[in-house]
Amino acid sequence: MNGFLAALLLLGGLQAMPARAHQIESALRYLDGDLELSSSFSNGEPTRGAVVRLLQADGTPGQELGRTDDQGKLNLDISALDDGVVDLQIDGGPGHRDYLELPVEAGQVQLDDVVQGPMLLILVGSLVSVQRRRD
């Protein structure tokens, strides 16, 4: 019974600890001609030191563009990117990621067409569409 009481006390102590946010919310805007990424947890806390990188076509990490500052912000230079759609990952650590799909035209992101969402949903959708052939 002593082990049971110790487990209850431990669990009770853990429940008293404040929960940390897991979801990252990111936004882009042009400020004085510079593209600024602003990223924070769902509780409003900035995502300090998050790695911001492009993803390759197969979803693996690509070129690192920088890290967010103490306010969760990073100025992005995308002027060298080709026209088309690129995927951006904001990586605050395991379970703390955001993904943005950026349409680039003439070195500028078309902000009205940016898509935000988890890559997991895309992968799950792809897996569901695979069917087993019956002979």
JOKA-V778157 format. One record per pair of residues at least 6 apart in sequence whose C-alpha atoms are under 8 Angstrom apart, sorted by the first residue. I is the first residue (numbers start at 0). J is the second residue. D is the distance in Angstrom with one decimal. If there is no record, write none. Layout:
I_J_D ; I_J_D
This chain:
20_40_5.8 ; 20_41_6.0 ; 20_42_6.1 ; 21_40_6.7 ; 21_41_7.3 ; 21_94_6.3 ; 21_95_5.5 ; 22_40_5.6 ; 22_41_5.6 ; 22_94_7.8 ; 22_95_6.1 ; 22_96_7.2 ; 22_97_7.7 ; 23_38_6.8 ; 23_39_5.6 ; 23_40_4.4 ; 23_41_6.0 ; 23_46_7.6 ; 23_95_6.2 ; 23_96_6.1 ; 23_97_5.6 ; 24_38_5.7 ; 24_39_5.5 ; 24_40_6.0 ; 24_41_6.3 ; 24_97_6.7 ; 25_36_6.9 ; 25_37_5.6 ; 25_38_4.2 ; 25_39_6.5 ; 25_97_7.0 ; 26_36_5.8 ; 26_37_5.2 ; 26_38_6.4 ; 27_34_6.8 ; 27_35_5.6 ; 27_36_4.7 ; 27_37_6.4 ; 27_110_7.2 ; 28_34_5.8 ; 28_35_5.4 ; 28_36_6.8 ; 28_110_7.3 ; 29_35_6.0 ; 33_74_6.5 ; 33_75_7.2 ; 33_76_7.6 ; 34_74_5.6 ; 34_75_5.4 ; 34_76_7.0 ; 35_72_6.8 ; 35_73_5.8 ; 35_74_4.5 ; 35_75_6.1 ; 36_72_5.5 ; 36_73_5.2 ; 36_74_6.2 ; 36_75_7.0 ; 37_70_8.0 ; 37_71_5.7 ; 37_72_4.5 ; 37_73_6.7 ; 38_45_6.1 ; 38_46_5.8 ; 38_67_7.8 ; 38_71_5.1 ; 38_72_6.3 ; 39_45_4.1 ; 39_46_4.8 ; 39_71_6.1 ; 40_46_6.3 ; 45_69_7.0 ; 45_70_5.4 ; 45_71_4.5 ; 46_67_6.9 ; 46_69_7.6 ; 46_70_7.4 ; 46_71_4.7 ; 46_91_6.5 ; 47_66_8.0 ; 47_67_5.7 ; 47_68_5.6 ; 47_69_4.9 ; 47_70_6.6 ; 47_71_5.0 ; 47_91_7.8 ; 48_66_5.2 ; 48_67_4.8 ; 48_68_5.9 ; 48_69_7.1 ; 48_71_7.3 ; 48_91_7.2 ; 49_66_5.2 ; 49_67_5.3 ; 49_71_7.7 ; 49_89_6.2 ; 49_90_5.2 ; 49_91_4.4 ; 49_92_7.5 ; 50_63_7.2 ; 50_64_7.8 ; 50_65_6.1 ; 50_66_4.6 ; 50_67_6.8 ; 50_88_7.9 ; 50_89_5.9 ; 50_90_5.0 ; 50_91_6.5 ; 51_63_6.0 ; 51_64_5.6 ; 51_65_5.5 ; 51_66_5.8 ; 51_67_7.4 ; 51_87_7.1 ; 51_88_5.7 ; 51_89_4.6 ; 51_90_6.2 ; 52_60_6.9 ; 52_61_6.3 ; 52_62_5.5 ; 52_63_4.1 ; 52_64_5.2 ; 52_65_7.2 ; 52_87_5.8 ; 52_88_5.4 ; 52_89_6.7 ; 53_60_6.6 ; 53_61_5.1 ; 53_62_5.3 ; 53_63_6.4 ; 53_64_7.3 ; 53_85_7.1 ; 53_86_5.8 ; 53_87_4.6 ; 53_88_6.2 ; 54_60_4.8 ; 54_61_4.8 ; 54_62_7.3 ; 54_85_7.4 ; 54_86_5.4 ; 54_87_6.0 ; 54_88_6.7 ; 55_61_5.4 ; 55_86_7.6 ; 64_75_7.0 ; 64_76_7.9 ; 65_73_7.3 ; 66_73_6.7 ; 67_73_5.0 ; 77_106_6.1 ; 77_107_7.2 ; 78_105_7.8 ; 78_106_4.3 ; 78_107_6.9 ; 79_106_6.7 ; 80_103_7.5 ; 80_106_6.4 ; 81_103_7.2 ; 81_104_7.7 ; 81_105_7.8 ; 81_106_7.3 ; 82_102_7.6 ; 82_103_5.0 ; 82_104_4.8 ; 82_105_6.3 ; 82_106_7.2 ; 83_102_5.7 ; 83_103_5.3 ; 83_104_6.7 ; 84_100_6.6 ; 84_101_5.4 ; 84_102_4.3 ; 84_103_5.9 ; 85_100_5.8 ; 85_101_5.2 ; 85_102_6.5 ; 85_103_7.4 ; 86_98_7.0 ; 86_99_5.8 ; 86_100_4.6 ; 86_101_6.1 ; 87_98_5.6 ; 87_99_5.1 ; 87_100_6.2 ; 87_101_7.2 ; 88_96_6.9 ; 88_97_5.8 ; 88_98_4.6 ; 88_99_6.5 ; 89_96_5.5 ; 89_97_5.1 ; 89_98_6.3 ; 90_96_4.6 ; 90_97_6.7 ; 97_115_7.7 ; 97_116_7.0 ; 97_117_6.6 ; 98_115_5.9 ; 98_116_5.7 ; 98_117_6.0 ; 98_118_6.9 ; 99_113_6.8 ; 99_114_5.7 ; 99_115_4.6 ; 99_116_6.6 ; 100_113_5.7 ; 100_114_5.0 ; 100_115_6.3 ; 101_108_6.2 ; 101_109_7.3 ; 101_110_7.8 ; 101_112_7.5 ; 101_113_5.1 ; 101_114_6.9 ; 102_108_5.7 ; 102_109_5.7 ; 102_110_7.9 ; 102_112_6.6 ; 102_113_6.4 ; 103_109_6.2
